[in-house]
């Protein structure tokens, strides 16, 4: 504490609403340094807190990348970092993949800080078993009225569904990552997605098909095709909005080819699963078809005898 004649500096913290300069009873002037503009406003404190959160996220990202680099790829520690997510993060990513918004990049907002394989793996696994179980239930509901029908579990549907879903979720991202990496070097693009980020996008984009496949149990073609259209629109929107920033700097023909290929492959997967695992009424009622086929030769034989 330093005193001068008529002037007094006080570095104590005063609780008051004065402007930083106070007159004391003894005639001295009190100056509070914190009140002279060094106190942070609420907006500045919120900004500082946001910067701290961003720095913490960057630190976590660098920590995860250093852990992956330090461990060999054939060890379990190398793959533990890819499953370092909690339920809240996975649910947030699933909701964002089901409800796409224009101008909000799925990778930048939800994946980039911590890409994972936990969500895509369990989404694909759940979808595989949903297709297998729903396909068996659909066959039972359609054929249960036939006299000669005997229900036999079709376990091959699970095997075929696993082959189709896991091949799509891994091979398509691999080809797309290779092509985008090659094109980004040609056009010097600033936006780049890693292979793991593309796998995350495709894995989470399949989450909308789980409730759609469950609805396919109901033997109604109108309901099935309606759910297919809704699921395709939402899932394709996530993919197009995610990969548009990567390809928009390329030539228009390349952009159209990439986006069209993404949509066409997604449509083929959906319609292929519907046609292969969920048969229509005509296919599930062979009795009517056989009756028509046998009636034709019988009519011909009776015509010849007459």
N, C-alpha and C positions, 0 to 999 in steps of 0.2 A: 504494500500500500504506500503510495507516494503522495506527499502533500506539498502544495505550493501556495503562495499567498493568493487567496480568493479563488483558487481553482483546486478541485479535488477529483482524482480518478479513482473510481471504485469498480473492481472487476467481479463483484458479487452478482449472483443471479436473483433479480428481483421479480416477484410475481405481481405484475400490474399491467395496465393497459396504456401507460404513458408512452411517449414517443422516444424515450431513450435519454433525455436530458432532464434532470430533476434539480430543483432548488432545495437545499437543506436548510434547516432552521438556523444554522450558524453562519449563513451567507455563502457557503461554499457551493460549487456546482458539481453535481454527480453525473458522470457519463457512464452509461451501461453499453459496453461494446456489442453485446448480443442484440440489443434493441436497435442499433444503428444500421440495420440491413443485413446483419450476419445470421439472423434467424430465418430458417427455410419455411417457405409457404407450404400449405398442404399439397398443392399441385407439384411443387418441387420434390416433396417427400415421396409422393406417389411415383414421380418419374425416376427418382433414385431407386425406389423399390423395384420398379420394372427393369431398370438396368441391372440390378443385382440378380433378378430372376433370369434374365437373358444370359448374364455371365455364368450363373450356376448351370444353366442348360448347356452352354458351350463347354464348361468344365466337365460336365457329365459325358458329353459327346466325345471330348478328347480322352477322357478316362476309359470309355468303352473301346475306342479305337486303339488305344495303347494296350489294353488287355488283349484284344484280338491279335495285334501284331506280335505281342510277346509270346503267345502260346502257339504251338504247332497245330496245323490244321487236322492232324490225325488224333489229337487229344480231346478229351471231354471239355476241358477248360475253354477251348477255342469256340465251341458251340454254345456254351453257357451264356455268353453275351447276347446271342440271338434270341434267347428266351427270357431276357431280363425286363419283363413288363408285368404290370399288375392288372387286376380285373378292371379297374377304372379306366386305364388307358385302352385296353382292348375294347371295352364297351363304347368308349368315345370314338374309336376308329370305325367300329361297325356302324354306329349311328351316322357318322359322316359319310360312309360309303353308301348308305341307303338313301340319304337325303343330300344329293349334290346341290351346290350353290354356285352360280356363275361368279367368276372372279376369285373364288377361294380354291387354291391349289391344295389337293389332298396330300401330296408329298410334303410340301413346305410346311403346312400347318400341323400335320399329325405324324408323319413318318420320319422326316429327315433327322430329327434329334436322336431318335432311337428306333431304327428299323428292326423288326422282329420276325421270327418264323413261327412263334407260338400261335398267333391268331390265324394266319393262313393255313397252318397244319390242321388245327382243330376245325376250322371252317370247312376245309376240303373233306376231312374225315366225317364230320357230321352230315355233310351233303351226300357223301357216298352211302352211308347207312340209311339216310332219309330216302334216297332213290330206291335202294334195295327193299326196305320195308314197305314203302308206299307202293312200289310196283307189285309186290306180292299181295298186298291188301286190295289193290285195284283189280287184279286178276280174280281174286276170290269173290269180290262183290259183283263183278260182271258175270261170272260163270256159275254162281251158286244156284241159279234157278234151273240149270240143266240136270236131267235125270242121270246121265252117265258121267257127270263131272265129279272128280275126286281131287280134293286139294292136295297138292304136293309142293312143299317149299322150294322155291327157285333160288338156290344160293348162288347160282352163276350170275345173277343180276348184281350182287354185291361185288363180285370179281370184275365184271365188265365195267361197272360204274367206277370202281377204283382206278382201273386202267385208263379210262377216258378222262376222269377229273384230274388225276395227278399228272398225267401226260400233258394235259392242257395247261395246268397251273405252273409247270416247270419248263416245258419245251417252248411254248409261245413266248414267255418272258425272255428266255435265252436267245431266241432268234431276234426278237425285237430289240433287246439290249445290244446285240452285236451290230445290227443295222444302224441303230441310233448312234452308237459309238463311232462307227465309220462315217456317218453323215456329219456328225458334230465336228470331226476333224476337217472335213471338206469345207464347211461353211463357217468354221470358227465360232460355234455357238457357245454362249455363256451359260446356258441351262443344260445341266447334265444329270441323268439319273443313273445310279449304280444298279447292278443286277439284283441285289437284295431289295432295293426300293421298288423295282418293277415287280418282283415276286410278291411283295407286300400289297401293291396296288391290285394285282390280279387276284390274290387270295381273298382280300377283303371285298372285292367287287362281286365275288360269288356268294356272299352272305345273304343277299336278297333272294336267292333261289331256294334257300332252305324252307321258308314258309310257303313259297310257291309250289314246291314239290309236295309238301304236306297236303295242300289243297287238291293236288292231282289225284288223291285217293277217291274223291267224290266222282262218281261216273257221270260227269257232265262235260261234254266237249266245249260248251260255251264258257263254263267257268275255267276250264283248263287253258284255253287259248287267251282268255282275258288276263289270267295271271301271268301267262307267258309274255304278253305285250307289256304289261306293267313292269315286270322284272327286267325285261330287255331294255326298256326306256331308261329306267333308273341306273342299271348297271352300265350300259353303254355311255350314258351321260357322264358317269364318274371317269370312265376311261378316256373319253374324248377331252373332257376338261382338264384332265391330268397331263395328257401327252401333247396337247395343243401348244403350250409354251415351248416345248422342245423342238417341234417341227415347223413352227410358224415362220421361222427365218429362212427356211429352205424354199426351193422352187415350188410353185403351185402344184405341178404334177406329182412331185414327191409327197407333198402334204396330203393331197387327195388319195394317193395310193396307200400311204401309211394308215390314215384314219379309216379308210374304207376297208382295209384288210383287218384292222382291229374289230370293226363292227361286224363284218361278215363272219369271221371266225367265232365271235361270240354268239351270233345268230345260229350258226351251224351246230355249235355245242348244245344250245338250248333245244332246238328243233330235233336234233339227233337223239337226245335223251328222251324227249317226249315220244317220238315215233318208235324207239327201240324198246323202252321199258314200260310204256303205257299204251297198250294196243287199243284200237277203236272197237266199236261194237261189231262191225262186220268181221273183223279178224277174230274176235272172241266168241263168235257164234258160228262155228263151222257146220253145225247141224243144218242150218238153213241153206248154206251154200251146197252141202252134199245132197240135200233133198232136191234142189233145183237141178244139180248135175245128173242125178239118177233118174229124175222124171223125164228128161229129154230122151235118153235112149229107150225108155219104156214106151214112150209115145210113138217112137219110130218103129219099134217092133210090132206094136198093135196095129199101126197103119199098114205094115207089110202083110200081116195075117189077113186083114180085111181086103 
